[in-house]
């Protein structure tokens, strides 16, 4: 559909979905804040004509609304979805497919095959320092590429069909990097790690190609969770409507349609990378990571540099997640037997919280009121071993059969996807049914998301599966007078305030975290809860910081958003989950309602992302002067 990035931007501009910024903008903090404010105000894609310190134009917010995503892929999305449906369930596809769908799938398949085309003569050379040196947050360690397509192969002579195309941030300045070096921050459980391991075992450097720009489909392909050994280049061709064009230069794969290509080898030692303001709303700290010795930086004539900004959700990457779900919806349940629907909750930082709907059929002969989680636990283990879902920290899983009547007919009009995406409704369903003495399953001393610091060590922490099946065990309450009574009872132990974001859930504002006094505080909370008549009606309590965490007085959804972010980005299950009358039986931890999650800020946590008013005001002024925002927005 689009042969390059500029063609896509011109199409957006023609449709009124892109605005140009003509005045010079500063890549240090200013451009990132302009991007954030534009996204927050549902503004257009932006094309910066003059970037301070760089000869190149830059663009952002291309994927910032569902409308723009639908527009960019209006001619290819249906065919891509058809191909994904065929891949996930070919029997059902052929059973129901019409001739048009069969032809569409065939054409999409043809477009998915990479094509050898182009040469090094199509590019000019430049330097890393020529690229817009965009720094997004005040404590970032330098400038980073935020929309790179990082390509690796298991060997230099390996087939292009073995290429992994991923999106991992690339630090291009700062720290100890020389002018021809850049940091490569790939997270655990990524295919690039497998390629790197093979290179180490064979005693050779890993050649890495970093593409920036090109057709929008190439950027989206880099974030798609493709099965292992199935190249993202195939998806780029499907979604782009024409084959991914490439050539080989000195052992490197080069995208013929990219705006920029950075070619380099991973070195045998490590260098500090970071800090970086990340997508869960905190900085990730400085750590030793692999880095590249850059051999060449290539650029097209009139190249355009695309970037995005991450931070506390929602941001532009939220739309990426929604789009991925839109495309791959049939694939995930087909990959895990028993799974019906899955939703990684963006407001909780994606990987910290996942909601799943699955079958519970291990004992079809028992009465529905005797149902308990059995098959659910098997499915939960499969989810925690599947692709990027394996990074999930809290997994809440419910039985699909509990949404059906005694004859197995659904009692809800909502689809399975709608059920798991209704966060408040799903929590209500779980909390009404969970047996806290039986249904909490911890996985301790395990790997977690590289960006999650709640475990105290990089990549290390714990997981908690909460499985619920069977009848309603308790009624949930949502009464301000209940909360007020509890708050008054707890004021002597330092509880300064409370809020209830949804039925059955309470957030308590407690004193600042102190490891030496936490056990005493939890004991005092439990003692007060034992005297409170509504203990069983509020089975989930989250403890937050009164010093830093305030509850909005406005819309209820803001309080729910805070609950999700505070609870799941600031707690490690094994360290921070407590409960009323907690005990261990046969090495299984359980409690009575309520469960208490200590989501206060701990000393080992990273700083939340903040920005000065000066930068915010300057960015807003530029947007007003360029007629992108008005004074009242």
N, C-alpha and C positions, 0 to 999 in steps of 0.2 A: 504494500500500500504506500508507505513512505520510503523513499530511497535514503533519506538522511534526516537528521534532527531539524535542520533549517526548514525543510519542506513541511514538516509537521508543525513547526511554530508559525509559519506563514498561514497554514490552514487554520490554526487556532485564531490567529489575528483576524483573518477574513471572517470568521464566525463570531467575532466579538468576544473571544475568550482569552485574549492576550493583550497586554498593554506594555508599551516600551517606557523605560526610565531613561531619560536623556541626560540628566545631570550626573556628574561624577559621583560614584559611591565608594565608600571605604570598605574593603573586605574584612577589616578587623571589627567584628561584632555588629557593625551597622547593617551589612547586607543580610546577615542571618536574621536580625530582628525585623527588617523589612519583610522578609519571607514569612516569619512567624505571624506578624500582624496581618499580612495579606491573607494568609490561610485562616486565621481566627475570624476574619470578617468575610469569609467566603468570597474572596476577591479573585481576580484573574491570574493566569500565568503571567510571569514578568520576564521581560528581556532587557537586561542592563546593557546599554550601549557603551558606557565608559566606566571601567573598573580601575580604580586607583592602583597604579603599580603594575598593571598587566596590559598587554596589547590585545587581549582577547575579550570578546563579549561573554556574558554569562546569563544563564536563565534558571528560573526556579518556579516552584508551584505548578509545574506542568500537570502533575497527577493529583492536584489539590482538591478536586471535587469529583463526585461520581459522574456528573454530567460530562466533564472533560474526558474521563476514562472511557465512557460510553462513546463519545464522539471520536476519539482517537482510534478506537478499535471497532467502529461501527460496521465495517465490512468484513471483519475477520473473527469477531468474538463468537458468533454462532457456530461457525465451522470448527473453531478450537474446542468449544464445549462439546460438540458432536464427537470430535476425535477423542476427547477425554472420556466421554461416556462409553465409546467403543472400547477404549483401553481398559476401563474399570470393569465392564460387564458386557463382553461381546455377545453372550447368549441372549440377554435381554435386548441388546441393541438390534440384532438381526430379527428378533421376534416381532419388534414393534416398528422398526425403521421403515420409512417410506423411500421410494426410489430417489427422491431429491436428497434425502439425508445420506444415502449411500454414496451418491455422487459427490456430495459436499465433503464427506469423510475422505474419499479418495483424493480429491483435489487438495485438501488440507495436508494429507500425507505426503503428496508430491512436493508441496511448498516447504515441508519441514526438513528436507534433506539439504545439508550444507553444500555450497557450491564453491569450487576453487576458482577465484577470479581476482584480478587486481595485482598490483606490484608495489614495491617500495617507492617507485617513481611518482606515485600518486600522493605522496606525503612530503612535507618539509620537516626539518629538524628544529627543535626548540629545547628549552631547559625546564626543569621542574620549577625553577624560580619564576619563569614566565607565566605560569598558570596563576589564576586568581588565588591569592593566599588567604582563603576564607577561614577565619577563626570564629566559631559559633558562640562560645561561652567564655567568660572572663578567665577561668582557670585552665582552659585547654592548653596542652603542652606545645601547640603549634598549629599550623594549618593542616587540614585534613581533606582528602577526597571523600565525599559522602554519597556519591552515586557511581562508584566504580564497578566495572564488570571484570572480575578477576578470573582469568582463564589459566588452567593448568591441565597437563596431560600426564599419565603415569610414566611416560618415557618420551624422549625427543622424537622418536620415529613411530610413536603410537598413532593409531588411527584418529582422525579428527572426531570420530563418533565416540571416542572415550573422553572427550574434553569435559571438564567440569567448569561451569561458569557460575561463580558465586559473588556475593556482594559483602565484602569485608572492608572496614574502614582502612584507609591508607594515610599515614602521617607523612607529609612531604616537607616539613620544616620543623625546627626546634630540637630540643634534647641534644643528643650527641651525633645527629646525622650530618654527614658531609653533604655537599651540594648535589652529589650524584647518588644519594642513598634515600630510601624511604622505608618507613615501618610497615610491616604486614601483620595486622591484628586479626588473625582468624580464630574463631571460637571453637570449642571442642565439638566433636560429633559432626564435623564438616568434611566433605569429600576431599578438600584440598589437603587435609591432614593425612589422609591415606596416600595421596600422591607424594607428599613430603616424606613420609615414612619410607616409601619405596625408594625414593632417591637417596635417602640416608643409608639404607641397607645396601644399595648398589654403589655407594661411594661417589656419587656425582651430585653436582648442584641441581636444584630444581629450577627450571626456566619458568618464569611467570610473565604473562602478558596482562596488562591492565588497560581495558578499553574505557573511554569516557565519551558519552554521547552516542551518536548514531541513531538509527530509527528507535522510537520509543519502545517498541517491542523488545529490543535487546536489553534495555534497562530492566523491564519487567521480568524477562526471562532469568535474570541474575538472582532474583529473589524467589523464584518458584521452587517449591520443595519437590524436586523431581526424584524418582526412585534411584537408588545407587546404580551406577553403570548405564544410566539413560541420560544422555547429554542434554543440557539446557539449550544447546544450539538448535536442537529439533523444535523445541517450544518457541524459540525466537522466530524460526521460519514460519511456524503455524500461525502465531499471533500477528506477525508482521505482514503476512500475505505474500511474501516472497522469500526465497532461500537465503540463509545466512551466508554472506560472501566472505571469503578468507583467502589468505595466501601464507606460505611459510617463508620466513626470513631468518636465516642463521639458526634454525632450530626452534624459532618462536612462531607461534600462531598469531597472525595479525588480522584483525577485523578490517576488511576493505572499506566499510561504511562508517567506521567510528570517526569522531572528530579528533580524538587524541588516542595515541597508543603509547604506553610506557612499557619498555621491555627490560627485564633484569633477571638476575639470578639470586636465589636465596643464599645467603652466606652461612658459613658453618658455625658462627658464634651468634650471640643474641645482643640486642641493644634495648635500652629503656624506650618504651612507647607509652604515650598518654601524658597526663590525664586527658579525658575526653568526656564532654557532657553527653550522656547517653539517653537511649529511648525510654528508659523507665523513670526518668526524671531526676537522676543523680549523676555525679561524675563517676566514671570508672577510673581507677587509680593508675599511676605509673607502674608498669611491670616490664620485665624482660620478655621480648618477643622476637620472632624472626624479622629480618629486614632484607631489602633487595639492594644489590649493587646495580645501578641502572646503566644499561648499555646504550639505549637510545630513547629519546622522547620524540615522538612523531606527531605532527598535526596536519590537518587539512587546511587548504586555503579558506579563509573566513570561518575558521573553526569556532564553535560556540561551546562554552563550558557549562554543563548542567550541574546543579547542586541541590541538596535538600537539607533540612534542619531537623534534628531530632531533639526530644525533650519529653517532659511529662505528657502522656497522651491526653487528648488526641493531637496528633500532628499529621503531616502528609503521609508518613508511613502507615498510619491507621487506614488510609484509603488503599494502600498496597495490600494490607491484610484482608480487607473486605473484597478486593478484586481477586486475590488468590482464592479465597473461599468461593467466590462466584464461579470461578473456572474449574476448580478441583473438587467441588462438592460431591460428585459421585465417586471420586477415587478413594477417599479416606475410609468410608465404611466398607468398601469392597476389599480394602487391604487388611482389615482387621475383622475376622469373623465375630459376629455378635454385636458389633458396634453399629448404632443407628445414626447418631449425629454427634458432632464434636465442635466445641467453641472455645478458643483461647481468648480470654477477656482482655480487650485492649486497655480498658480503664485501670486494670490491675498490672499493666506492664507486659501483657501477653503471656510470657512463659511462667510467671508466678502463679497463675490461676487458669485452670481449664475445666470446663463443664462438659460432661459426657452423658449421653443417653444410650443405654445398651439393653440387650435382652437378658432376662433371668428365667432360663428354661431347664435348669438342671433337674428340677423336681416337678414335672408337670402334673403329677398326681396329687400334690398337696393342695390344700385350700388356699385361696389368695391371702387370707388373713394370717397364714402361717409362713408366707414367703419370707426368705432372708437372702442376703447377698452371698451368692456362691459363684455362679457364672460371671457375675459382675466383677469379681476379684480377678478371675482369669482374664477378662477383657481389659481391666485396669492395668494389669501387668503387661499386656500386649501394647497398650497405648504408651506406657512408660518406656517401651523399647522401640517405638516407631518414629523414625525420621526426627523432625524437630519437636514433635510432641514429647520426645524423651527428656526434654529440658523442663517439663512441667514440674512445679514445686508442690502446689496444692491441686489435687485432682478430686473433683466432686462428681460422683457417678450415680445415676438413678436408673431404676428398672423401667423399661418401656411398658411392661405389662401393667404397671401401676397407673398408667394413663388409659387403661382399657377396662371394660366392664367384665362381668363373669363369663360372658360368651366370647371374650377376646376382641370385641369391637371397640374402637377408639371412642373415648368419651369427650375428646377435645377436638375442636375444629382446627387448631394450630398444627402445622407441620412439625416433624421432628426438629428441623433446623430452627423454626421459630421458638420451640420449647427451650432449647439450650441457649438461644440468644436473648431470651427473656430472663435476665440475670436475677431480678427480684423474685419473679415467679418460681424460678428453679431453686433458689435458696429456700424459699418458703416450703416447696415440696420436700426438699432434703431434710430441713430442720423439723418438719412435722413427723418424720418417719425414723430418723436415725436413732439407733440404740448406742449411746455413747460408751457403754461398757464393751461393745462387740465390734462396732463398725468403723473404728479409727485404726488405720493400718500405716505404721511408720516405716520408712526406709531410711536408716541412719548411715552416717559415714559414707555418703555416695557423692556422685558428681551432680552439679547443678550448673545453671547458665553462667558463662564466664562473666557476664555483666552484673550478676547478683552477688552482693557482698555480705548477705545476712549470715552466712555460715562461718565467717571469720577468716577464711582462706580462699584464694582464687580457685574457682572450679569445685570447691568442696562445700558440702552442706547436707541437707536431708530433704525428704519428701513426705507428704502425708496424703493418703487416699482416704476419702470419706465416702463410703458406699451406703446407699439406702434402698431398701426394698421392703415391701409389705405394707401393713395398714398404718393409718395415722395414729401416732402414739401420744401426741400432745397438741393442744390448741395454742396458737401463737397470739400474743397480744401486741398492741401498738398504741398505748395510752400514755399521753404526757404525764398524767398524774402518777402512774406507776414509776416512771423514770424520776420524777421529782422526789418521790418517797425514798427511792434507792439512793439518790444523790445526797439527800439530807442524812441518811444513815451512814453514808461513807465519808462525809466531810471531815470527820476527825482523823481519817487516815490519808488525807491529802487529795481527795477527789474533788476537782474544782468545777466540773460541769459534765453534762451528759447529753447525748442525742440518740435518737432511734431512726436510722436511715430506712428501715423496712420492718415489717412484722417479725418479732422474735429476735431482733438484733439490737444491741446497745453498744455505743461507743462511750467510754469513760475517759475523761481527761484526768490523768494521774500526775503525780510528781515526776520530775526528771529521773531518768534511769540511774539507778545505783545498784551495782551487782551485790554489794554487801547487805543491802536491805530488801532485795526483791523477795526473797522467800517469806520474810515477815509480812510484806505488803500483800502477797498472794494469800497468806494465811488469814490476814485481817479481812480481805475481800470475801473469802469463803465463809468466814464466821458471820459477816453481815448478810451474805446471801442466804445462809441457813435460816435467818430470821425473816427473810423477805418472802411474803406469800406468793410472789409471782416468779420465783426462781425457775420453775419448769416451763414457764410460758415465754421466757427469753433465753433460749438455749445457746446463744452465741454472744459473747462479750469481747470487744476489742478494747484494749487499754492503749491510749495515745498520750502524747506529751501536752500538758497544759501550758508549758512554756512556749511551744512552737506551733501547736496544732489548734486552730480555731475552726469552729463549725459555722458554715455560712448561714445567715438568717434568711436567705432567699429561698429559691426553689428546692424542693425535696430531692430532685435528681442530683443536685450539687453535693448534698450530704451523702447520698449513695456513692457518688464518684469518689468522694474523700474516703469513705469507708473502704472501698476496694483498693485504692492506692495505698493508704496507710497500712491496712491489714496485711496485704500480700507482698508488698515490696519491702517491708520493714521487719519481717519475722522469719525466723528459721524454725520449722516445725519442731524439731527435736529439742531445741533450746528454749523456745518461746511459747509452747502450747501447754496450758495447765487446765485444771478442771475441778469442779466441786467434787469432793470425796474421791479424789483420784487414787488409783491403786494399780498394781501389776499382778496379773494372774497368769501363770504358765508363760511368763515372759511377754505377755500381751498387756499393753497399757490401756486403761480405760478410766472412765469417770462417770459421774452423773451430770445432768444438765445444771448449770451451763458450762460450756467449754470457754476458757479464757485465753485469748491470744495477746501476748505482750508485744505490741507494735510501737513501742516507744523507740526513740533514736538511741542506739547503742554506740559506744566508743569506736567500734570497728566499722560502723557504717560510713558510707561516703556522703559528702555534702550534697544537699539538694541544689538544683540549678536556680540561680537568681541572676538578675541583671539590674544595672543602675537605671534610675529614672532618666538620666541624661541621654543614654543610648536609646531608650524607649521613645523619648520625646523627639529626638533627632530623626529616628526612623519614621515616626508618625508624620512629622513635618514634611519629609520628602514625599511620602505617599499623598499627602494633601496637595503639595505643590505640583505633583505630576497628575493630579485629578484622578487618582486611583481610589483614594478615600475622601470622604467629605468631613467637615468639621464635627458633624453630629454622629459619626460612626467611630 
